[in-house]
Amino acid sequence: MRVAATRAAAAAHPPSAFLLLLLLLGCASLAIGGAAMAGHVLGGVKENPAAANSAESDGLGRFAVDEHNRRENALLEFVRVVLF
């Protein structure tokens, strides 16, 4: 009986060892990927001169002002898109 119990316990370890190995590999790949991205800023502000004349930007600005006026009962007026 003791031999059978030892074999059953040994058979239970490979899945947990496999999961541990998988976790370590995942952490290593994240660390390597993070080092490769060092110095890059995601979602940073970029200047795009073409956006100032974009019909999509103007439409979005007009919509935002109209919604604000409707909700707040205000009288703001959309003039232009400003780049900063």
For each residue, the residues with C-beta under 8 A, 3 or more apart:
1: 4 5
2: 5 6
3: 6 7
4: 1 7 8
5: 1 2 8 9
6: 2 3 9 10
7: 3 4 10 11
8: 4 5 11 12
9: 5 6 12 13
10: 6 7 13
11: 7 8 14
12: 8 9 15 16
13: 9 10 16 17
14: 11 17 18
15: 12 18 19
16: 12 13 19 20
17: 13 14 20 21
18: 14 15 21 22
19: 15 16 22 23
20: 16 17 23 24
21: 17 18 24 25
22: 18 19 25 26
23: 19 20 26 27
24: 20 21 27 28
25: 21 22 28 29
26: 22 23 29 30
27: 23 24 30 31
28: 24 25 31 32
29: 25 26 32 33
30: 26 27 33 34
31: 27 28 34 35
32: 28 29 35 36
33: 29 30 36 37
34: 30 31 37 38
35: 31 32 38
36: 32 33
37: 33 34 40
38: 34 35
39:
40: 37
41: 44
42:
43:
44: 41
45:
46:
47: 83
48: 51 83
49: 52 83
50: 53 54
51: 48 54 57 81 83
52: 49 57 80 81 82 83
53: 50
54: 50 51 57 58 81
55: 58 59
56: 59 60
57: 51 52 54 60 61 81
58: 54 55 61 62 78 80 81
59: 55 56 62 63
60: 56 57 63 64
61: 57 58 64 65 78 80 81
62: 58 59 65 66 78
63: 59 60 66 67
64: 60 61 67 68
65: 61 62 68 69 76 77 78
66: 62 63 69 70 78
67: 63 64 70 71
68: 64 65 71 72 74 76
69: 65 66 72 73 74 75 76
70: 66 67 73
71: 67 68
72: 68 69
73: 69 70
74: 68 69
75: 69
76: 65 68 69
77: 65
78: 58 61 62 65 66
79:
80: 52 58 61
81: 51 52 54 57 58 61
82: 52
83: 47 48 49 51 52
84:
